[in-house]
């Protein structure tokens, strides 16, 4: 048996012996066994690329565990960061709400004050208008009374004037008559 066949192993030797007993020439049988061996090596190489060994799986398992540990650590850190960020946002939101409440209270107080002042001003203006109206009514009433008094005085004065004029005319007439008689 040649040295290359011994190196190939028992299957190659058995194949070689079978080919020889089937009447295949020795050189041709060796070529077939070599071709078969290369074909098996190629297939094994392809399968080795696709299939994993126990050590490959152990390395992969170890790498996966390491990755999972890193991911878990990152998740814990992200949770802590997220909680911190949420706490900051809550505090900031509470501060903003407190500021808004304070501003709204101030604005409402300012509006109340303005409204009270406006209402007081309206009341004052209304009172002034009412007082003016009452003063006008009083003034009208007083004016009517005065006009009435004036009219009465004018009528009395006319009456007095007529009396004086009649008295004067009577006196003149008496004088004239006395002068004519004399």
Phi, psi and omega in degrees: 000134183291163185290325180296325181290323179297322179293328184289327178116180188290326180294316180297321179293316180296321178294317180299313179298320180295319180294320179295315182292339177277358176094017178276139180297152185301316180295318181292322179296320179295320179296318180296316179296317178297316179298316178297318180296316179296320180297317178296318179297318179297315179296318179298320178298317178295316179293325180295327178290327183269319184272153180248147177270174178297321179291324175299315180295321179296317178297316180297317178299316180296316179296320179296316178299319179297315179298317179298320178297316178297317181296317178298319178297316179296321179297317179298316179296317180296321177299316180297316179298315181297316178299318179297315179297319179296319179298318178297316180297319178299312181298317180296318179296317178300317178297316179297318179296318179298317178298316179298318178300315181298314179298318180295319178299316179298316180297318180295317178298318179296317178296318178300314180299315179298318179295317178299315179297318179297317179295317179297320179295317178297318178298315180298314179297319180296317178298318180297316178297316180296317179297319179297318179296317178294320177298318178296318179296318178296317180298318178297315180297313179297320180296318178297317179298315180296316178299319179297315177298319179297315180300317178298314180296321178296315180299317179297319180296318178300314181300315179297319180297318180297317179300313180296320180294318179294320179295319180294318179295319179295317180295319179295317181296318180295322178294314181296317179294318180293327179285328179284329181279334178278000000 
